Amino acid sequence: MHKNRKCGFSLAEAMITILIIGILTLLSVPVAKKIVKKDSNPNKGIWMATRNSNGEAVYWKKGMGNKDNPDKWTKCNTTCEINGQAVNDCCVFDSPLNVRNFSLTAVGGGGR
């Protein structure tokens, strides 16, 4: 007598497994797109401030034109306090809503 042994998977079991894997893949696509979109623009929201050739405080943010020419940047008209003294032309950065992480690069150059 031969015993009827089953080896492997039936066609129905294999198709159900493939269906479950397909559904899980489809559910993960929005998450993968969000991750790719988040990392696709690492320079999102660039903001820079310096002094132009006239010594005026100026700033540039992404989308405002040429970032290599501070003489054409927007002048800062904010009064702020530095070391207890009022300064008439300083730039103040207002963070955009819903931003949690910032990267700051400070470059020093000489003094008075």
C-alpha positions in Angstrom: 0.0 0.0 0.0 1.1 3.4 -0.9 0.4 6.2 1.5 -0.9 9.4 -0.2 1.7 12.0 0.9 1.2 15.6 0.1 4.4 17.5 -0.7 4.5 21.2 -1.4 1.6 23.7 -1.7 -1.6 23.5 -3.6 -2.4 26.0 -6.3 -4.9 27.7 -4.0 -2.5 28.1 -1.1 0.2 29.6 -3.4 -2.3 32.1 -5.0 -3.5 33.2 -1.5 0.1 33.8 -0.4 0.9 35.8 -3.5 -2.3 37.8 -3.0 -1.4 38.6 0.6 2.1 39.7 -0.4 0.6 41.9 -3.2 -1.7 43.6 -0.8 1.1 44.3 1.7 3.2 45.7 -1.1 0.4 48.1 -2.2 -0.1 49.3 1.4 3.6 50.1 1.7 3.8 52.2 -1.5 2.4 55.5 0.1 5.0 55.2 2.9 7.8 54.6 0.5 6.7 57.6 -1.7 6.6 59.8 1.4 10.2 58.8 2.3 11.5 59.4 -1.2 9.7 62.8 -1.4 11.1 63.8 2.0 14.7 63.0 0.9 14.5 64.3 -2.7 15.1 67.9 -1.8 17.7 68.3 1.0 18.0 72.0 0.4 14.4 72.7 1.3 13.9 76.1 2.9 17.4 77.6 2.7 17.8 81.0 4.5 21.0 83.0 4.6 21.9 86.4 6.1 25.1 88.5 5.8 26.2 92.0 5.1 26.5 93.4 1.6 29.3 95.6 0.1 27.7 98.7 1.8 27.7 97.1 5.2 23.9 96.7 5.3 22.4 93.5 6.8 20.7 91.5 4.0 19.1 88.2 3.7 18.3 85.6 1.0 15.9 82.7 1.1 15.3 80.0 -1.5 13.4 81.2 -4.5 14.5 84.9 -4.3 16.9 84.8 -7.2 20.8 84.7 -7.3 22.2 83.6 -3.9 25.7 84.5 -5.0 25.3 88.3 -5.0 24.5 89.7 -1.6 24.2 93.2 -3.1 20.9 92.2 -4.7 19.5 90.5 -1.5 16.6 91.9 0.6 17.6 94.4 3.3 16.8 93.6 6.9 14.9 96.4 8.7 14.6 94.7 12.0 15.8 96.3 15.3 17.2 93.8 17.8 19.3 93.8 20.9 22.9 92.6 20.8 25.0 92.7 24.0 22.4 95.0 25.6 22.5 97.6 22.8 19.9 98.2 20.2 21.0 97.4 16.6 18.9 98.9 13.8 19.8 96.6 10.9 19.8 92.9 12.0 18.1 89.9 10.4 15.7 87.8 12.4 14.8 84.4 11.2 11.1 83.4 11.7 10.8 79.7 11.5 8.1 78.2 9.2 5.2 76.5 10.8 5.5 72.7 11.5 9.3 72.7 11.2 11.0 70.6 13.8 14.6 70.3 12.6 17.1 73.0 11.7 20.6 72.9 10.5 22.7 76.0 11.3 26.1 76.9 9.8 27.8 79.9 11.3 30.8 81.4 9.6 32.9 84.1 11.4 35.0 86.6 9.5 37.0 89.1 11.3 35.8 91.8 13.7 36.0 95.5 14.4 
